[in-house]
């Protein structure tokens, strides 16, 4: 089974910026004419995550609010004592969500639910350019 790897960059605003990656991933599937495959979407970095969501305005507000309850930005973190960079909360949030997700491809289509999109969440406390990897096994 061959393994292919594609990479693209995404510019973010940080501060729990949520970006829809679904179309870009679909373009990669189409580019390689994948009938049946397994793909993994991965973000390099310890303050960003890959997940899925219904990418709609309400959830784009609800999700950051939920993260603020779980790992608030204004809390004191041991990481910040070590590095004085103020992004301890971002590391905690990214660790909870994780930095990759795997998806099946069947009959040239990524198997997503009707309202499900693949997202990047950048938790860091500044804008970033994130490297997104899509690794394909087919």
TORKOL-4160 file (C-alpha; in steps of 0.2 Angstrom, whole numbers, padded with zeros to 4 digits, m for minus):
138
<pt num="1" X="0000" Y="0000" Z="0000"/>
<pt num="2" X="0008" Y="0016" Z="m0005"/>
<pt num="3" X="0009" Y="0031" Z="0006"/>
<pt num="4" X="0007" Y="0049" Z="m0001"/>
<pt num="5" X="0010" Y="0065" Z="0009"/>
<pt num="6" X="0004" Y="0082" Z="0005"/>
<pt num="7" X="0007" Y="0098" Z="0014"/>
<pt num="8" X="m0001" Y="0115" Z="0014"/>
<pt num="9" X="0000" Y="0131" Z="0025"/>
<pt num="10" X="m0014" Y="0140" Z="0034"/>
<pt num="11" X="m0012" Y="0157" Z="0041"/>
<pt num="12" X="m0022" Y="0159" Z="0058"/>
<pt num="13" X="m0026" Y="0173" Z="0070"/>
<pt num="14" X="m0023" Y="0162" Z="0085"/>
<pt num="15" X="m0034" Y="0164" Z="0101"/>
<pt num="16" X="m0045" Y="0148" Z="0096"/>
<pt num="17" X="m0046" Y="0153" Z="0078"/>
<pt num="18" X="m0056" Y="0139" Z="0069"/>
<pt num="19" X="m0053" Y="0136" Z="0051"/>
<pt num="20" X="m0062" Y="0124" Z="0039"/>
<pt num="21" X="m0050" Y="0113" Z="0030"/>
<pt num="22" X="m0063" Y="0102" Z="0022"/>
<pt num="23" X="m0062" Y="0109" Z="0004"/>
<pt num="24" X="m0043" Y="0108" Z="0004"/>
<pt num="25" X="m0043" Y="0090" Z="0010"/>
<pt num="26" X="m0056" Y="0086" Z="m0004"/>
<pt num="27" X="m0045" Y="0094" Z="m0017"/>
<pt num="28" X="m0031" Y="0083" Z="m0012"/>
<pt num="29" X="m0042" Y="0067" Z="m0013"/>
<pt num="30" X="m0048" Y="0073" Z="m0030"/>
<pt num="31" X="m0030" Y="0077" Z="m0036"/>
<pt num="32" X="m0024" Y="0059" Z="m0032"/>
<pt num="33" X="m0040" Y="0051" Z="m0039"/>
<pt num="34" X="m0043" Y="0041" Z="m0023"/>
<pt num="35" X="m0057" Y="0028" Z="m0024"/>
<pt num="36" X="m0054" Y="0020" Z="m0007"/>
<pt num="37" X="m0041" Y="0026" Z="0005"/>
<pt num="38" X="m0037" Y="0031" Z="0023"/>
<pt num="39" X="m0031" Y="0049" Z="0026"/>
<pt num="40" X="m0024" Y="0057" Z="0041"/>
<pt num="41" X="m0025" Y="0076" Z="0043"/>
<pt num="42" X="m0011" Y="0082" Z="0055"/>
<pt num="43" X="m0005" Y="0099" Z="0061"/>
<pt num="44" X="0013" Y="0102" Z="0066"/>
<pt num="45" X="0013" Y="0111" Z="0083"/>
<pt num="46" X="0009" Y="0110" Z="0101"/>
<pt num="47" X="m0004" Y="0124" Z="0102"/>
<pt num="48" X="m0015" Y="0119" Z="0088"/>
<pt num="49" X="m0027" Y="0104" Z="0084"/>
<pt num="50" X="m0037" Y="0095" Z="0071"/>
<pt num="51" X="m0055" Y="0090" Z="0074"/>
<pt num="52" X="m0072" Y="0090" Z="0066"/>
<pt num="53" X="m0087" Y="0101" Z="0069"/>
<pt num="54" X="m0103" Y="0108" Z="0061"/>
<pt num="55" X="m0095" Y="0124" Z="0054"/>
<pt num="56" X="m0109" Y="0136" Z="0058"/>
<pt num="57" X="m0109" Y="0153" Z="0067"/>
<pt num="58" X="m0117" Y="0147" Z="0083"/>
<pt num="59" X="m0104" Y="0133" Z="0086"/>
<pt num="60" X="m0090" Y="0144" Z="0081"/>
<pt num="61" X="m0094" Y="0154" Z="0096"/>
<pt num="62" X="m0099" Y="0140" Z="0107"/>
<pt num="63" X="m0083" Y="0130" Z="0105"/>
<pt num="64" X="m0071" Y="0144" Z="0111"/>
<pt num="65" X="m0083" Y="0148" Z="0125"/>
<pt num="66" X="m0082" Y="0130" Z="0131"/>
<pt num="67" X="m0063" Y="0130" Z="0130"/>
<pt num="68" X="m0062" Y="0145" Z="0140"/>
<pt num="69" X="m0072" Y="0136" Z="0154"/>
<pt num="70" X="m0060" Y="0121" Z="0153"/>
<pt num="71" X="m0043" Y="0130" Z="0151"/>
<pt num="72" X="m0045" Y="0149" Z="0154"/>
<pt num="73" X="m0033" Y="0161" Z="0146"/>
<pt num="74" X="m0031" Y="0171" Z="0161"/>
<pt num="75" X="m0027" Y="0157" Z="0173"/>
<pt num="76" X="m0009" Y="0155" Z="0179"/>
<pt num="77" X="0000" Y="0140" Z="0171"/>
<pt num="78" X="0016" Y="0132" Z="0176"/>
<pt num="79" X="0022" Y="0133" Z="0157"/>
<pt num="80" X="0021" Y="0151" Z="0158"/>
<pt num="81" X="0032" Y="0152" Z="0173"/>
<pt num="82" X="0045" Y="0142" Z="0163"/>
<pt num="83" X="0044" Y="0151" Z="0147"/>
<pt num="84" X="0035" Y="0168" Z="0151"/>
<pt num="85" X="0026" Y="0166" Z="0134"/>
<pt num="86" X="0008" Y="0167" Z="0141"/>
<pt num="87" X="0001" Y="0152" Z="0130"/>
<pt num="88" X="0000" Y="0138" Z="0144"/>
<pt num="89" X="m0018" Y="0138" Z="0141"/>
<pt num="90" X="m0015" Y="0134" Z="0122"/>
<pt num="91" X="m0004" Y="0119" Z="0126"/>
<pt num="92" X="m0017" Y="0112" Z="0138"/>
<pt num="93" X="m0032" Y="0115" Z="0125"/>
<pt num="94" X="m0022" Y="0107" Z="0111"/>
<pt num="95" X="m0017" Y="0092" Z="0121"/>
<pt num="96" X="m0035" Y="0089" Z="0125"/>
<pt num="97" X="m0041" Y="0089" Z="0107"/>
<pt num="98" X="m0026" Y="0082" Z="0099"/>
<pt num="99" X="m0016" Y="0086" Z="0083"/>
<pt num="100" X="m0023" Y="0073" Z="0070"/>
<pt num="101" X="m0038" Y="0064" Z="0064"/>
<pt num="102" X="m0040" Y="0050" Z="0052"/>
<pt num="103" X="m0054" Y="0048" Z="0039"/>
<pt num="104" X="m0060" Y="0035" Z="0027"/>
<pt num="105" X="m0061" Y="0038" Z="0009"/>
<pt num="106" X="m0074" Y="0028" Z="0000"/>
<pt num="107" X="m0079" Y="0029" Z="m0019"/>
<pt num="108" X="m0069" Y="0045" Z="m0021"/>
<pt num="109" X="m0078" Y="0054" Z="m0006"/>
<pt num="110" X="m0072" Y="0057" Z="0011"/>
<pt num="111" X="m0084" Y="0049" Z="0023"/>
<pt num="112" X="m0090" Y="0064" Z="0033"/>
<pt num="113" X="m0107" Y="0066" Z="0041"/>
<pt num="114" X="m0119" Y="0078" Z="0032"/>
<pt num="115" X="m0115" Y="0093" Z="0044"/>
<pt num="116" X="m0097" Y="0088" Z="0048"/>
<pt num="117" X="m0082" Y="0098" Z="0042"/>
<pt num="118" X="m0063" Y="0095" Z="0046"/>
<pt num="119" X="m0056" Y="0110" Z="0056"/>
<pt num="120" X="m0040" Y="0117" Z="0062"/>
<pt num="121" X="m0041" Y="0126" Z="0079"/>
<pt num="122" X="m0026" Y="0137" Z="0083"/>
<pt num="123" X="m0026" Y="0141" Z="0101"/>
<pt num="124" X="m0009" Y="0151" Z="0102"/>
<pt num="125" X="m0009" Y="0169" Z="0108"/>
<pt num="126" X="m0003" Y="0176" Z="0092"/>
<pt num="127" X="m0006" Y="0174" Z="0073"/>
<pt num="128" X="0003" Y="0159" Z="0065"/>
<pt num="129" X="0007" Y="0150" Z="0049"/>
<pt num="130" X="0002" Y="0132" Z="0052"/>
<pt num="131" X="0009" Y="0117" Z="0042"/>
<pt num="132" X="m0005" Y="0105" Z="0038"/>
<pt num="133" X="m0001" Y="0087" Z="0032"/>
<pt num="134" X="m0013" Y="0075" Z="0024"/>
<pt num="135" X="m0005" Y="0058" Z="0023"/>
<pt num="136" X="m0014" Y="0045" Z="0012"/>
<pt num="137" X="m0013" Y="0026" Z="0013"/>
<pt num="138" X="m0021" Y="0018" Z="m0003"/>
